[in-house]
Amino acid sequence: MNTTAFRATYGAIFGAILALAILSLVASLTAPALAQPAANPEVQAASAAQNPTAPVTAPSLPIAPVSDATATASTEVTAKPLKSPAAGLSELSPWSMFLSADILVKAVMIGLAFASLVTWTIFIAKIIELSMVQRRLRAALGKISSARSLADAQFALGAKDNVLSSLLAAAMREARLSAGISSDSGIKERAASSFAEIVRSEARRIRLGMGVLATIGATSPFVGLFGTVWGIMNSFIGISKSQTSNLAVVAPGIAEALLATAFGLAAAIPAVIIYNHFSRVTKAYLELVGRSSGAAARLLSRDLDRTHGIAHSRAAE
């Protein structure tokens, strides 16, 4: 599988994850709109007046006249309903804090969420890629373990496209271009140079996406901290304008600011863990690539020795 195929795989996985995230976001936005509103007493009274056939509730008892002071007090009491603890908790949910945050803090959170989406996309794509290439390379090394020449090894592998096939093709090309040269050391040196280029190219290809993980893991906490500092600064500005330091007034703004730090940690911690995991797996795969390079070099050496042996036997005859 070449680099273009792996990039197409990254794009497909990223698109699928992004579509799922957008669908879940739309569902969370439309869910409150689907809830039925509470019945309005005034609307019910108007509906009952227009529909005389509707069932009539029991008549209320006569109310004794009250003084103006009592009516004013009762009006003030009913005009200021008490806020339940459940309502306060729902107002401090992560989604409500995100919606009420400053525009810059929102941009920071959205950027960190996008970085987390990229991290998990690379994780899924690299898991698939590394498992496939390791399995194929181990199988290819097993097939050429009993090969006596480069031609036998290429015949055993067939038309499969992997790094071992590239190494064997480079060895065959160097042997063909160096036909008529009696110096085996020069042929082996040029072949080793070709092998080193192929190994470096495979190492760059297999590390595709690792730099992005390292960048996300290193910068996400600081980006989240920037959003937190900006949000807390706005909270203190609001405190100075309102001339109050009541905790009920200060807490929502500080909670919104700290949510940016939570986003930064949620993006950075998985990126660091995934990067370390893939560093170990990539190192194991590059060891297999080194074994493949050694196998191709040994087959080339056998072919050269065999060719010189045939030439010496013909000269002796």
C-alpha positions as CSV (number, residue, x, y, z in Angstrom):
1,M,0.0,0.0,0.0
2,N,1.6,3.3,-1.1
3,T,1.5,6.7,0.5
4,T,-1.4,7.9,-1.5
5,A,-3.5,5.0,-0.3
6,F,-2.7,5.7,3.3
7,R,-3.6,9.4,2.9
8,A,-6.9,8.3,1.3
9,T,-7.4,6.0,4.4
10,Y,-6.7,9.0,6.7
11,G,-9.1,11.1,4.8
12,A,-11.9,8.5,4.9
13,I,-11.5,7.8,8.6
14,F,-11.3,11.5,9.4
15,G,-14.5,12.2,7.4
16,A,-16.4,9.5,9.2
17,I,-15.4,10.7,12.6
18,L,-16.2,14.3,11.7
19,A,-19.6,13.3,10.4
20,L,-20.4,11.4,13.6
21,A,-19.3,14.4,15.7
22,I,-21.5,16.7,13.6
23,L,-24.5,14.4,13.9
24,S,-24.1,14.2,17.7
25,L,-23.8,18.0,17.9
26,V,-26.9,18.5,15.9
27,A,-28.8,15.9,18.0
28,S,-27.8,17.7,21.2
29,L,-28.9,21.0,19.8
30,T,-32.3,19.8,18.5
31,A,-33.1,17.7,21.6
32,P,-34.3,20.6,23.8
33,A,-36.5,21.9,21.0
34,L,-38.4,18.6,20.8
35,A,-39.5,18.9,24.4
36,Q,-43.1,20.0,24.9
37,P,-43.4,23.4,26.6
38,A,-45.3,23.6,29.9
39,A,-48.9,24.5,29.7
40,N,-49.6,28.3,30.2
41,P,-52.6,29.0,32.5
42,E,-53.6,32.0,30.5
43,V,-53.7,30.0,27.3
44,Q,-55.8,27.3,29.0
45,A,-58.2,29.9,30.3
46,A,-58.6,31.4,26.8
47,S,-59.1,28.0,25.3
48,A,-61.8,27.1,27.9
49,A,-63.6,30.4,27.1
50,Q,-63.7,29.6,23.4
51,N,-64.8,26.0,23.9
52,P,-67.8,25.9,26.3
53,T,-68.2,22.1,25.9
54,A,-64.8,21.5,27.5
55,P,-64.9,20.1,31.1
56,V,-65.1,22.8,33.7
57,T,-63.0,22.6,36.8
58,A,-64.5,23.0,40.2
59,P,-65.3,26.6,41.1
60,S,-62.8,28.3,43.4
61,L,-63.8,29.4,46.8
62,P,-64.4,33.1,47.4
63,I,-61.3,35.0,48.4
64,A,-61.5,37.5,51.2
65,P,-60.5,41.0,50.2
66,V,-57.0,41.9,51.2
67,S,-55.3,45.2,51.7
68,D,-53.0,46.9,49.2
69,A,-49.9,46.2,51.3
70,T,-50.7,42.5,51.5
71,A,-51.4,42.4,47.7
72,T,-48.1,44.2,47.0
73,A,-46.1,41.9,49.2
74,S,-47.7,38.8,47.6
75,T,-47.0,40.2,44.1
76,E,-43.3,40.7,45.0
77,V,-43.0,37.2,46.4
78,T,-44.6,35.7,43.3
79,A,-42.5,37.8,41.0
80,K,-39.3,36.4,42.4
81,P,-39.5,32.6,42.3
82,L,-36.8,30.7,44.1
83,K,-34.2,29.0,41.9
84,S,-33.9,25.3,42.6
85,P,-30.5,23.6,42.9
86,A,-31.2,21.4,39.9
87,A,-31.7,24.5,37.7
88,G,-28.4,25.9,38.9
89,L,-26.6,22.6,38.1
90,S,-28.1,22.5,34.7
91,E,-26.9,26.0,34.0
92,L,-23.3,25.0,34.8
93,S,-23.3,22.0,32.4
94,P,-20.3,21.9,30.0
95,W,-22.5,22.7,27.0
96,S,-24.1,25.7,28.6
97,M,-20.7,26.9,29.8
98,F,-19.4,26.6,26.2
99,L,-22.4,28.6,24.8
100,S,-22.0,31.4,27.3
101,A,-18.2,31.6,27.0
102,D,-16.3,34.4,25.3
103,I,-15.8,34.2,21.5
104,L,-12.1,33.7,21.9
105,V,-12.5,31.0,24.5
106,K,-15.0,29.3,22.2
107,A,-12.5,29.4,19.3
108,V,-9.9,27.8,21.6
109,M,-12.3,25.0,22.6
110,I,-13.3,24.3,19.0
111,G,-9.7,24.2,17.9
112,L,-8.8,21.8,20.7
113,A,-11.8,19.6,19.9
114,F,-10.6,19.5,16.3
115,A,-7.1,18.6,17.4
116,S,-8.6,15.7,19.5
117,L,-10.5,14.6,16.4
118,V,-7.3,14.6,14.4
119,T,-5.6,12.6,17.1
120,W,-8.1,9.8,17.1
121,T,-8.2,9.8,13.3
122,I,-4.4,9.2,13.2
123,F,-4.8,6.6,15.9
124,I,-7.3,4.5,14.0
125,A,-5.4,4.9,10.6
126,K,-2.0,4.1,12.1
127,I,-3.4,1.0,13.9
128,I,-4.7,-0.3,10.6
129,E,-1.6,0.6,8.7
130,L,1.0,-0.8,11.1
131,S,-0.8,-4.0,11.6
132,M,-1.1,-4.6,7.8
133,V,2.5,-3.7,6.9
134,Q,4.0,-5.8,9.8
135,R,1.9,-8.8,8.9
136,R,2.8,-8.6,5.2
137,L,6.5,-8.0,5.9
138,R,6.8,-11.0,8.3
139,A,5.0,-13.2,5.7
140,A,7.4,-12.0,3.0
141,L,10.5,-12.7,5.1
142,G,9.1,-16.2,5.7
143,K,8.7,-16.8,2.0
144,I,12.2,-15.9,1.1
145,S,13.9,-17.6,4.0
146,S,14.8,-20.6,1.8
147,A,15.5,-18.7,-1.4
148,R,19.0,-19.3,-2.9
149,S,19.1,-16.3,-5.2
150,L,17.5,-12.9,-5.9
151,A,15.5,-14.4,-8.7
152,D,14.1,-17.2,-6.5
153,A,13.2,-14.6,-3.8
154,Q,11.4,-12.4,-6.4
155,F,9.5,-15.4,-7.7
156,A,8.5,-16.4,-4.2
157,L,7.1,-12.9,-3.4
158,G,5.3,-12.5,-6.7
159,A,3.9,-9.1,-7.7
160,K,3.3,-8.0,-4.1
161,D,4.2,-4.3,-3.4
162,N,6.2,-4.0,-0.1
163,V,9.5,-2.8,1.1
164,L,11.2,-6.2,0.6
165,S,10.2,-6.3,-3.0
166,S,11.7,-2.8,-3.4
167,L,15.0,-4.0,-1.8
168,L,15.2,-7.1,-4.0
169,A,14.5,-5.0,-7.1
170,A,17.2,-2.5,-6.2
171,A,19.7,-5.4,-5.7
172,M,18.8,-6.9,-9.1
173,R,19.1,-3.6,-10.8
174,E,22.5,-2.9,-9.3
175,A,23.7,-6.4,-10.3
176,R,22.5,-5.9,-13.8
177,L,24.1,-2.4,-14.1
178,S,27.3,-3.7,-12.7
179,A,27.6,-6.6,-15.1
180,G,31.2,-7.0,-16.3
181,I,32.7,-5.4,-13.1
182,S,34.9,-7.8,-11.2
183,S,34.9,-5.8,-7.9
184,D,32.4,-7.3,-5.6
185,S,33.0,-4.7,-2.9
186,G,32.0,-1.9,-5.2
187,I,28.8,-3.6,-6.2
188,K,27.9,-4.3,-2.5
189,E,28.7,-0.8,-1.5
190,R,26.4,0.7,-4.2
191,A,23.7,-1.8,-3.3
192,A,24.0,-0.9,0.4
193,S,23.6,2.8,-0.6
194,S,20.4,2.0,-2.5
195,F,19.1,-0.1,0.5
196,A,19.8,2.8,2.9
197,E,17.7,5.2,0.7
198,I,14.8,2.7,0.6
199,V,15.0,2.2,4.4
200,R,15.0,6.0,5.0
201,S,12.1,6.5,2.6
202,E,10.1,3.7,4.4
203,A,10.9,5.2,7.8
204,R,9.6,8.6,6.6
205,R,6.4,7.0,5.2
206,I,5.7,5.0,8.3
207,R,6.1,8.0,10.6
208,L,3.5,10.0,8.7
209,G,1.2,11.6,11.3
210,M,3.6,11.2,14.2
211,G,4.7,14.8,14.0
212,V,1.1,16.0,14.2
213,L,0.6,13.9,17.4
214,A,3.8,15.3,18.9
215,T,2.7,18.9,18.1
216,I,-0.8,18.3,19.6
217,G,0.6,16.7,22.7
218,A,3.1,19.5,23.3
219,T,0.9,22.6,22.5
220,S,-2.6,21.6,23.6
221,P,-2.2,22.3,27.3
222,F,-0.7,25.7,26.6
223,V,-3.5,26.6,24.2
224,G,-6.1,25.6,26.8
225,L,-4.3,27.6,29.4
226,F,-4.4,30.6,27.1
227,G,-8.2,30.2,26.9
228,T,-8.4,29.9,30.7
229,V,-6.3,33.0,31.3
230,W,-8.5,35.0,28.8
231,G,-11.7,33.8,30.4
232,I,-10.6,34.6,33.9
233,M,-9.4,38.0,32.8
234,N,-12.9,38.6,31.4
235,S,-14.4,37.3,34.7
236,F,-12.4,39.8,36.7
237,I,-13.4,42.6,34.4
238,G,-17.1,41.6,34.9
239,I,-16.5,41.6,38.7
240,S,-15.1,45.1,38.6
241,K,-18.0,46.3,36.6
242,S,-20.7,44.7,38.8
243,Q,-19.0,45.9,42.0
244,T,-19.6,42.5,43.7
245,S,-17.5,39.5,44.6
246,N,-20.4,37.1,45.3
247,L,-19.5,33.5,44.5
248,A,-22.7,33.0,42.6
249,V,-21.6,35.8,40.2
250,V,-17.9,34.8,40.0
251,A,-18.2,31.0,39.7
252,P,-19.8,30.7,36.2
253,G,-17.2,32.8,34.5
254,I,-14.3,31.0,36.2
255,A,-15.9,27.6,35.4
256,E,-16.2,28.6,31.7
257,A,-12.5,29.6,31.7
258,L,-11.4,26.3,33.4
259,L,-13.3,24.4,30.8
260,A,-10.7,25.5,28.2
261,T,-8.0,23.9,30.3
262,A,-10.0,20.7,30.4
263,F,-10.3,20.7,26.6
264,G,-6.5,21.2,26.4
265,L,-5.8,18.2,28.7
266,A,-8.4,16.1,26.9
267,A,-6.6,16.7,23.6
268,A,-3.0,16.5,24.9
269,I,-3.1,13.4,27.1
270,P,-4.4,10.9,24.4
271,A,-2.0,12.5,21.9
272,V,1.1,11.8,24.1
273,I,0.0,8.3,25.0
274,I,-0.7,7.4,21.3
275,Y,2.6,9.0,20.2
276,N,4.6,6.9,22.7
277,H,2.7,3.7,21.7
278,F,3.3,4.3,18.0
279,S,7.0,5.1,18.6
280,R,7.5,1.7,20.0
281,V,5.5,0.0,17.3
282,T,7.3,1.9,14.6
283,K,10.7,1.0,16.0
284,A,9.7,-2.7,15.9
285,Y,8.6,-2.3,12.2
286,L,11.8,-0.6,11.3
287,E,13.7,-3.5,12.8
288,L,11.8,-5.8,10.4
289,V,12.8,-3.4,7.5
290,G,16.5,-3.7,8.6
291,R,16.1,-7.5,8.6
292,S,14.7,-7.3,5.0
293,S,17.7,-5.1,3.9
294,G,20.1,-7.7,5.4
295,A,18.3,-10.5,3.6
296,A,18.5,-8.7,0.3
297,A,22.2,-8.0,0.8
298,R,22.9,-11.7,1.6
299,L,21.1,-12.9,-1.5
300,L,23.1,-10.4,-3.6
301,S,26.3,-11.6,-2.1
302,R,25.4,-15.2,-2.9
303,D,24.6,-14.3,-6.5
304,L,27.9,-12.5,-6.9
305,D,29.9,-15.4,-5.4
306,R,28.0,-17.8,-7.6
307,T,28.7,-15.8,-10.7
308,H,32.4,-15.5,-9.9
309,G,32.5,-19.2,-9.2
310,I,31.0,-20.1,-12.5
311,A,33.5,-17.7,-14.2
312,H,36.5,-19.3,-12.4
313,S,35.3,-22.8,-13.4
314,R,35.0,-21.7,-17.0
315,A,38.5,-20.1,-16.9
316,A,39.9,-23.3,-15.5
317,E,38.4,-25.4,-18.2
